[in-house]
Amino acid sequence: MMKDEAIKLAPVEIDGEIFYKISDVDEMRPFFMSIVSDSNHWMFIASNGGLSAGRKDAEHALFPYYTDDKITGSAGSTGSKSVFWVNKNNKEDVWEPFSERGVGKFNVSRNLYKSKFGNKIVFEEINNDLALSFQYQWNSSNQYGFVRTGNLKNLSDASIKIRLLDGLQNILPFGVGSDLQNRASNLADAYKRTELIPETGLGIFALSAIIVDKAEPSEALKANVAWCIGLNDMVHLLSTSQLESFRVTGIVQQEEDIKGESGAYFVVSDIILPANQHKVWMIIMNVNQDHSSIVQLSASIKSDKDLSQKVMADVNLGTENLIKLTAAADGLQYTADGLKDTRHFSNVLFNIMRGGIFDDNYQIEKWDFSNYLQKANHLVLEEQQLAIQQLPEIFSVQHLLSIANKINNSHFLRLATEYLPLKFSRRHGDPSRPWNQFSINTRSETDGSKILDYQGNWRDIFQNWEALAHSYPEFIEGMIFKFLNASTFDGYNPYRVTKDGFDWETIEPDNPWSYIGYWG
């Protein structure tokens, strides 16, 4: 059979949600995907499982942020890893799904599922010899971070005893930026310390100190975290040093404090799968946690019996919010062709991810407009302080423009007209374009309040606004003002447009990407 004859694409339903399934995905050359969220999560993942992920930007990563070729090539050493000791009919077998170690040992098939909204991805391997299937799914939660769900299914009519090892490799501590990881990953390893809170199984990934070349103390006061719910009597591992021992003997010793090695988070547990039943568990990860949030999280893991339901409720809320964001830009359509509807949703979603979406239709909040004026022209803010104070806390764009036209101040009229209350926007940037650095500013790191912000390269952001204007025609004048006010009389334009102003291109002799970014 030809390889391309085995590969099929078809819609399937998983837990009431439509996914698109690629059958026998391992027969294809690995390809790269971006998994989206309604918040500030980012995930770039290859069809073979290699990934990089984090929140806000590449400096808040859970897994190393490299170029896409390195991420694809890291599938065996970064991200998910599972090993199962299977006892069936008094015979023991070791099954390591998605690994090249066991090629030819079992008759397996591998499938890939991506949700129609683009925010969930499922990897599946079916072992026909052992009558087992294993799926792991990546989800996102604004409150809890990244949620990786494992699902082991017994496809036979007999009970199966399994000793499982499941988890994640090459987890970064907080404070290792992308540049440091690329330039000095070995040095970064020397500063890594991974600790376990035994009572709750919470893994803490931190640096022993911030890596700086200065003669001064620099404490590492934040950490990335990982924890698991859904399995009983878990043994935890914080490194990969015992993986080979588990493959050979199935025996490991719990690790509670690991220094100077790449971080990992594995759980080992014994389960019995009745005939045609399945077992589900979750590993949850997050970044940028301080001491108090770690203490609170550990207490919740220990005492909150409804924690797993709360995690999944927040995951589902994220999907609802993502749909609302896209629907606000007319991203929902229903025709006889479901694939075209999904493609339209994806196009609109990626359009607003670049150019932004208006926060609340044509409504403006005074606090953000005042902050905008403070940064754009504080003299105008001082001159028009009385007019701004008289504005209600929430008002419409039409109300603002009517006031601006009455005030005899051309600068205030200009700034009021070009003010655009956009959110969810970020510069384009991904592992295939290393010269562009993305930043997803949706929530304040200090108090969790929302951030209204947009930024993008000149050509990109106005291309995105061209489509957005059809959904929000009352803001067209503001978009035109922003465009024209940034252009010089002789036709030059800045490199990047942001809510707070413009970035003009500069010559950087030591930066090989300084000109390529202009065309990106």
C-alpha positions as CSV (number, residue, x, y, z in Angstrom):
1,M,0.0,0.0,0.0
2,M,1.3,3.5,-0.9
3,K,1.8,5.8,2.1
4,D,-0.6,8.4,0.9
5,E,-3.3,5.8,0.4
6,A,-3.3,5.1,4.2
7,I,-3.7,8.7,5.2
8,K,-7.3,10.0,5.6
9,L,-8.9,13.1,7.0
10,A,-12.4,12.9,8.6
11,P,-14.5,14.7,11.2
12,V,-15.1,12.8,14.4
13,E,-16.8,13.7,17.7
14,I,-14.9,13.6,21.0
15,D,-16.8,14.4,24.2
16,G,-19.4,16.3,22.2
17,E,-16.9,18.4,20.3
18,I,-15.9,18.1,16.6
19,F,-12.3,17.1,15.9
20,Y,-10.6,16.5,12.6
21,K,-8.8,13.1,12.5
22,I,-5.7,12.3,10.4
23,S,-5.5,8.5,10.3
24,D,-2.0,6.9,10.1
25,V,-0.4,10.3,10.7
26,D,3.0,8.6,11.2
27,E,3.0,7.8,7.5
28,M,3.4,11.5,6.7
29,R,6.5,13.6,7.0
30,P,6.2,15.5,10.4
31,F,4.5,18.8,10.1
32,F,4.2,21.8,12.4
33,M,1.1,23.3,14.1
34,S,0.2,26.2,16.3
35,I,-2.3,25.5,19.1
36,V,-4.2,28.6,20.1
37,S,-6.1,29.7,23.2
38,D,-8.4,32.5,24.4
39,S,-5.7,33.7,26.8
40,N,-1.9,34.2,26.6
41,H,-0.9,30.5,26.0
42,W,1.3,29.6,23.1
43,M,2.1,26.2,21.8
44,F,4.1,25.1,18.7
45,I,3.9,21.4,18.2
46,A,5.0,18.9,15.6
47,S,2.9,15.9,14.4
48,N,5.5,13.6,16.0
49,G,5.0,15.2,19.4
50,G,8.0,17.6,19.6
51,L,6.9,20.9,21.1
52,S,7.6,24.2,22.6
53,A,5.0,26.0,24.8
54,G,4.6,28.7,27.4
55,R,2.7,31.9,28.2
56,K,2.9,35.5,27.0
57,D,6.2,35.2,25.2
58,A,9.3,33.0,24.6
59,E,10.8,34.3,27.8
60,H,8.0,32.5,29.8
61,A,8.5,29.0,28.3
62,L,7.7,25.6,29.8
63,F,9.8,23.8,27.1
64,P,12.7,25.3,25.2
65,Y,11.9,27.7,22.4
66,Y,13.9,26.8,19.4
67,T,13.5,26.9,15.6
68,D,11.0,24.5,14.2
69,D,13.5,22.0,12.9
70,K,15.0,21.6,16.4
71,I,11.5,21.3,18.0
72,T,10.5,18.6,15.5
73,G,13.7,16.8,16.1
74,S,13.3,16.9,19.9
75,A,10.2,14.6,20.0
76,G,12.1,11.9,21.9
77,S,13.6,14.1,24.5
78,T,11.1,17.0,25.0
79,G,7.5,16.8,26.0
80,S,5.4,13.7,26.4
81,K,6.8,10.3,27.3
82,S,4.9,7.2,28.4
83,V,6.0,3.7,29.2
84,F,3.6,0.9,30.1
85,W,4.2,-2.5,31.6
86,V,1.3,-4.6,30.5
87,N,0.3,-7.8,32.2
88,K,-2.2,-9.8,30.1
89,N,-2.9,-13.5,30.3
90,N,0.1,-13.9,32.7
91,K,2.4,-12.4,30.1
92,E,4.3,-9.1,30.5
93,D,5.1,-6.7,27.7
94,V,6.6,-3.3,27.7
95,W,4.9,-0.8,25.4
96,E,6.3,2.7,24.8
97,P,3.8,4.5,22.6
98,F,4.9,7.2,20.1
99,S,8.5,6.1,20.5
100,E,10.9,4.9,17.8
101,R,12.4,2.4,20.3
102,G,9.6,-0.1,19.7
103,V,9.3,0.1,16.0
104,G,8.3,-3.3,14.6
105,K,7.7,-4.8,18.1
106,F,3.9,-4.4,17.9
107,N,1.2,-3.8,15.3
108,V,0.3,-0.2,16.0
109,S,-1.5,2.7,14.3
110,R,-1.1,6.3,15.1
111,N,-3.7,9.0,14.6
112,L,-3.9,12.8,15.2
113,Y,-6.9,14.8,16.1
114,K,-7.2,18.6,16.2
115,S,-10.4,20.4,17.4
116,K,-12.3,22.5,14.9
117,F,-11.5,25.6,17.0
118,G,-7.8,24.9,16.9
119,N,-7.2,24.9,20.7
120,K,-7.0,21.2,21.4
121,I,-4.7,18.5,20.0
122,V,-4.9,14.7,20.6
123,F,-2.3,12.1,19.8
124,E,-3.4,8.5,19.7
125,E,-1.6,5.2,19.4
126,I,-3.5,1.9,19.1
127,N,-1.7,-1.3,19.9
128,N,-3.6,-4.0,18.1
129,D,-1.5,-6.8,19.6
130,L,-2.2,-5.8,23.3
131,A,-5.7,-4.5,22.5
132,L,-4.9,-1.1,24.1
133,S,-5.0,2.4,23.0
134,F,-3.4,5.5,24.6
135,Q,-4.3,9.1,23.9
136,Y,-2.8,12.3,25.3
137,Q,-4.5,15.6,24.7
138,W,-3.2,19.1,25.2
139,N,-5.7,21.7,26.5
140,S,-5.2,25.2,28.0
141,S,-6.7,26.9,31.1
142,N,-6.5,30.5,31.9
143,Q,-6.4,29.8,35.6
144,Y,-4.3,26.6,35.8
145,G,-2.1,26.8,32.7
146,F,-1.6,23.8,30.3
147,V,-3.6,20.7,30.9
148,R,-2.3,17.4,29.4
149,T,-4.9,14.6,29.7
150,G,-3.9,10.9,29.4
151,N,-6.5,8.3,28.5
152,L,-5.6,4.6,28.5
153,K,-8.3,2.3,27.0
154,N,-8.7,-1.5,27.2
155,L,-10.1,-2.6,23.9
156,S,-10.3,-6.3,24.9
157,D,-12.9,-8.4,26.7
158,A,-10.5,-9.3,29.5
159,S,-9.1,-7.3,32.4
160,I,-5.5,-6.0,32.1
161,K,-3.1,-5.0,34.8
162,I,-0.8,-2.1,33.9
163,R,2.1,-0.4,35.6
164,L,2.4,3.0,33.9
165,L,5.0,5.7,33.7
166,D,3.7,8.9,32.2
167,G,4.8,12.5,32.1
168,L,6.9,15.2,30.5
169,Q,10.6,15.8,29.7
170,N,12.9,18.8,29.5
171,I,10.7,21.2,31.5
172,L,12.3,24.6,32.0
173,P,12.5,26.4,35.3
174,F,11.3,30.0,35.4
175,G,13.9,32.5,34.5
176,V,15.6,30.7,31.5
177,G,15.0,33.0,28.5
178,S,15.1,31.9,24.9
179,D,18.5,33.6,24.3
180,L,20.1,32.0,27.3
181,Q,18.7,28.5,26.4
182,N,20.0,28.8,22.8
183,R,23.4,30.2,23.8
184,A,24.2,28.5,27.1
185,S,21.8,25.6,27.7
186,N,24.6,23.6,29.5
187,L,25.2,26.5,31.9
188,A,21.5,26.8,32.5
189,D,21.3,23.1,33.5
190,A,23.9,23.8,36.2
191,Y,21.6,26.3,37.9
192,K,18.4,24.1,37.7
193,R,16.8,22.7,40.8
194,T,13.6,20.7,40.7
195,E,11.8,19.9,44.0
196,L,8.8,17.8,44.9
197,I,6.2,18.5,47.6
198,P,5.6,14.8,48.6
199,E,2.2,15.4,50.2
200,T,0.7,16.7,47.1
201,G,3.0,15.6,44.3
202,L,3.6,19.2,43.2
203,G,6.8,19.6,41.2
204,I,8.6,23.0,41.4
205,F,11.0,24.0,38.6
206,A,13.3,26.8,39.6
207,L,16.8,28.2,39.4
208,S,19.1,28.2,42.3
209,A,19.9,31.8,41.4
210,I,19.2,34.1,38.4
211,I,22.0,33.5,35.8
212,V,23.8,36.9,35.7
213,D,27.4,37.8,35.3
214,K,27.4,40.4,38.0
215,A,29.0,40.5,41.5
216,E,25.7,40.9,43.2
217,P,23.0,38.6,44.7
218,S,20.2,37.7,42.4
219,E,17.6,35.4,43.9
220,A,15.2,33.3,41.8
221,L,11.9,34.0,43.4
222,K,9.5,32.4,40.9
223,A,9.1,28.9,39.5
224,N,7.2,26.8,36.9
225,V,5.1,24.0,38.3
226,A,3.6,20.6,37.4
227,W,1.2,18.4,39.2
228,C,-1.1,15.4,38.5
229,I,-4.6,14.3,39.5
230,G,-6.5,11.2,38.6
231,L,-4.1,8.4,39.7
232,N,-3.7,6.7,43.0
233,D,-0.5,5.9,45.0
234,M,1.8,7.8,42.6
235,V,5.5,7.6,42.7
236,H,7.0,10.8,41.3
237,L,10.2,11.3,39.2
238,L,11.8,14.7,38.5
239,S,14.4,13.7,36.0
240,T,14.9,11.1,33.2
241,S,17.7,9.3,35.0
242,Q,15.5,6.3,35.9
243,L,13.6,5.9,32.6
244,E,15.9,3.1,31.4
245,S,15.6,1.3,34.7
246,F,11.8,1.4,34.4
247,R,12.0,0.1,30.9
248,V,14.0,-2.9,32.0
249,T,12.6,-3.7,35.5
250,G,9.6,-1.5,36.1
251,I,11.1,-0.4,39.4
252,V,11.9,3.2,40.3
253,Q,12.6,5.3,43.5
254,Q,10.8,8.5,44.1
255,E,12.8,11.7,43.4
256,E,12.2,14.8,45.6
257,D,15.2,17.1,45.0
258,I,17.2,17.1,41.7
259,K,20.0,19.6,41.1
260,G,22.0,20.4,37.9
261,E,19.8,18.4,35.5
262,S,17.1,19.1,33.0
263,G,13.7,19.0,34.7
264,A,11.1,16.4,34.2
265,Y,7.8,15.3,35.8
266,F,6.7,11.7,35.7
267,V,4.2,9.7,37.7
268,V,4.3,5.9,38.2
269,S,1.2,4.1,39.2
270,D,-0.4,0.6,39.1
271,I,-3.9,0.3,37.6
272,I,-6.3,-2.5,36.6
273,L,-8.3,-1.8,33.5
274,P,-11.5,-3.8,33.3
275,A,-12.7,-5.1,29.9
276,N,-13.6,-2.3,27.5
277,Q,-13.0,0.4,30.2
278,H,-10.5,3.3,30.3
279,K,-8.5,5.4,32.8
280,V,-8.1,9.2,32.6
281,W,-5.6,11.4,34.4
282,M,-4.3,14.9,34.0
283,I,-0.9,16.6,34.3
284,I,-1.2,20.4,34.7
285,M,1.6,22.9,34.2
286,N,2.0,26.6,34.7
287,V,4.6,29.3,34.6
288,N,5.6,32.3,36.7
289,Q,4.4,31.2,40.1
290,D,5.5,32.9,43.3
291,H,5.7,31.4,46.8
292,S,2.2,32.3,47.9
293,S,0.6,30.9,44.7
294,I,2.5,27.6,45.1
295,V,1.4,27.3,48.7
296,Q,-2.2,27.9,47.7
297,L,-2.0,25.5,44.8
298,S,-0.5,22.7,46.9
299,A,-3.3,23.2,49.5
300,S,-5.9,22.9,46.7
301,I,-4.4,19.7,45.4
302,K,-4.5,18.3,48.9
303,S,-8.0,19.3,50.0
304,D,-10.2,20.2,47.0
305,K,-12.1,17.1,45.9
306,D,-13.6,18.9,43.0
307,L,-10.3,20.1,41.6
308,S,-10.4,18.0,38.5
309,Q,-13.9,19.2,37.6
310,K,-12.8,22.8,38.2
311,V,-9.8,22.4,35.8
312,M,-12.0,20.9,33.1
313,A,-14.6,23.6,33.6
314,D,-12.0,26.3,33.0
315,V,-10.7,24.4,29.9
316,N,-14.3,24.4,28.6
317,L,-14.7,28.1,29.5
318,G,-11.6,28.9,27.4
319,T,-13.2,27.2,24.4
320,E,-16.4,29.2,24.9
321,N,-14.4,32.5,25.1
322,L,-12.4,31.6,22.0
323,I,-15.6,31.1,20.1
324,K,-16.9,34.4,21.4
325,L,-13.8,36.3,20.4
326,T,-14.0,34.9,16.8
327,A,-17.7,35.3,16.5
328,A,-17.3,39.0,17.4
329,A,-15.4,39.3,14.0
330,D,-18.0,37.3,12.1
331,G,-16.0,34.1,12.3
332,L,-18.9,31.7,12.6
333,Q,-20.6,30.5,9.5
334,Y,-22.7,27.3,8.8
335,T,-22.8,25.9,5.4
336,A,-23.1,22.4,3.8
337,D,-19.3,22.2,3.9
338,G,-18.0,21.8,7.4
339,L,-14.4,22.0,6.3
340,K,-14.9,25.4,4.7
341,D,-16.7,26.6,7.9
342,T,-13.7,25.5,10.0
343,R,-11.3,27.1,7.6
344,H,-13.3,30.4,7.8
345,F,-13.2,30.2,11.6
346,S,-9.4,29.6,11.5
347,N,-8.8,32.5,9.1
348,V,-10.8,35.0,11.2
349,L,-9.2,33.7,14.4
350,F,-5.7,34.2,13.1
351,N,-6.7,37.6,11.7
352,I,-7.8,38.9,15.1
353,M,-4.8,37.3,16.8
354,R,-2.7,39.7,14.7
355,G,-4.8,42.8,14.4
356,G,-6.9,42.4,17.5
357,I,-10.6,42.4,18.3
358,F,-12.5,45.2,19.9
359,D,-13.0,44.7,23.6
360,D,-16.8,45.4,23.8
361,N,-18.3,46.3,20.5
362,Y,-18.2,50.1,20.3
363,Q,-17.8,50.7,24.1
364,I,-14.8,52.5,25.6
365,E,-13.7,52.4,29.2
366,K,-12.4,55.6,30.6
367,W,-9.4,54.1,32.5
368,D,-7.9,52.8,29.3
369,F,-8.5,55.9,27.3
370,S,-6.9,58.0,30.0
371,N,-3.9,55.7,30.1
372,Y,-3.6,55.9,26.4
373,L,-3.6,59.7,26.4
374,Q,-1.0,59.7,29.2
375,K,1.4,57.8,27.1
376,A,0.5,59.4,23.8
377,N,0.6,63.1,24.9
378,H,0.5,63.9,28.6
379,L,0.1,67.7,27.8
380,V,-3.1,67.0,26.0
381,L,-4.3,64.9,28.9
382,E,-3.6,67.7,31.4
383,E,-5.3,70.3,29.2
384,Q,-8.4,68.2,28.7
385,Q,-8.5,66.8,32.3
386,L,-11.9,68.3,33.0
387,A,-13.5,66.9,29.9
388,I,-12.1,63.5,30.6
389,Q,-13.3,63.5,34.2
390,Q,-16.8,64.3,33.0
391,L,-16.8,61.2,30.8
392,P,-18.8,58.2,32.3
393,E,-16.8,55.1,33.2
394,I,-18.0,53.4,30.0
395,F,-19.0,55.3,26.9
396,S,-19.4,54.8,23.2
397,V,-17.0,55.7,20.4
398,Q,-19.7,58.0,19.0
399,H,-20.0,59.8,22.3
400,L,-16.2,60.3,22.4
401,L,-16.0,61.6,18.9
402,S,-18.9,64.1,19.4
403,I,-17.0,65.5,22.4
404,A,-13.7,65.6,20.6
405,N,-15.3,67.6,17.7
406,K,-16.6,70.2,20.1
407,I,-13.3,70.8,21.8
408,N,-11.0,73.2,19.9
409,N,-7.9,71.0,20.2
410,S,-6.6,69.3,17.0
411,H,-4.3,67.0,19.0
412,F,-7.1,65.7,21.2
413,L,-9.3,65.2,18.1
414,R,-6.5,63.2,16.5
415,L,-5.8,61.1,19.5
416,A,-9.4,60.5,20.3
417,T,-10.2,59.4,16.8
418,E,-7.2,57.0,16.4
419,Y,-7.8,55.4,19.8
420,L,-8.8,51.8,19.2
421,P,-9.8,49.6,22.2
422,L,-8.3,46.4,20.8
423,K,-7.3,43.2,22.6
424,F,-5.9,39.8,21.8
425,S,-3.4,41.1,19.3
426,R,0.2,40.1,19.1
427,R,3.1,40.5,16.6
428,H,3.5,37.5,14.4
429,G,6.4,35.3,15.5
430,D,7.0,31.6,15.5
431,P,9.8,29.1,15.4
432,S,10.0,29.3,11.6
433,R,10.6,33.1,11.8
434,P,13.2,33.6,14.5
435,W,13.6,37.3,13.7
436,N,10.1,38.1,15.0
437,Q,9.4,38.1,18.7
438,F,5.8,37.7,19.7
439,S,4.2,38.9,23.0
440,I,0.6,38.1,24.0
441,N,-0.5,40.7,26.4
442,T,-4.0,39.8,27.6
443,R,-3.7,40.0,31.4
444,S,-1.6,42.0,33.9
445,E,0.9,39.8,35.7
446,T,0.4,41.8,38.9
447,D,-3.3,41.8,39.5
448,G,-4.7,39.7,36.6
449,S,-6.7,42.7,35.1
450,K,-7.3,42.8,31.4
451,I,-4.9,44.6,29.0
452,L,-6.1,46.3,25.9
453,D,-3.2,46.3,23.5
454,Y,-2.2,45.7,19.9
455,Q,1.0,45.5,17.9
456,G,2.1,44.3,14.6
457,N,4.3,45.0,11.6
458,W,3.0,47.8,9.4
459,R,1.8,45.8,6.5
460,D,0.4,43.0,8.6
461,I,-1.7,45.0,11.0
462,F,-3.4,47.1,8.4
463,Q,-4.2,44.0,6.3
464,N,-5.9,42.5,9.3
465,W,-7.8,45.7,10.1
466,E,-9.0,45.8,6.5
467,A,-11.0,42.7,7.2
468,L,-11.9,43.7,10.7
469,A,-13.4,47.0,9.5
470,H,-16.2,45.0,7.8
471,S,-17.3,43.9,11.3
472,Y,-16.8,47.3,13.0
473,P,-17.4,50.0,10.4
474,E,-17.7,52.7,13.0
475,F,-14.0,52.3,13.8
476,I,-12.9,52.7,10.1
477,E,-12.1,56.4,10.6
478,G,-9.9,55.6,13.6
479,M,-8.0,53.0,11.6
480,I,-7.4,55.5,8.8
481,F,-6.2,58.1,11.3
482,K,-3.8,55.6,12.7
483,F,-2.5,54.7,9.3
484,L,-2.1,58.3,8.0
485,N,-0.7,59.8,11.2
486,A,2.1,57.2,11.1
487,S,3.1,58.0,7.5
488,T,5.5,60.7,6.5
489,F,4.7,63.3,3.9
490,D,7.0,61.7,1.4
491,G,5.5,58.3,1.8
492,Y,7.6,56.5,4.4
493,N,6.1,54.3,7.1
494,P,7.3,52.8,10.3
495,Y,8.4,49.2,10.8
496,R,5.9,48.4,13.5
497,V,2.6,49.8,14.7
498,T,1.6,49.5,18.4
499,K,-1.1,51.0,20.6
500,D,1.5,53.2,22.3
501,G,3.1,54.5,19.1
502,F,5.4,53.4,16.3
503,D,8.7,51.6,16.0
504,W,11.0,52.9,13.2
505,E,13.5,50.6,11.6
506,T,17.1,51.1,12.7
507,I,20.3,49.7,11.4
508,E,21.7,47.1,13.8
509,P,25.1,45.9,12.5
510,D,25.3,43.1,15.0
511,N,21.7,41.8,14.2
512,P,21.5,39.7,11.0
513,W,17.7,39.9,11.1
514,S,17.4,43.7,11.3
515,Y,16.3,44.1,7.7
516,I,14.5,40.7,7.2
517,G,12.0,41.7,10.0
518,Y,10.9,44.6,7.8
519,W,9.6,42.3,5.2
520,G,8.2,39.7,7.6
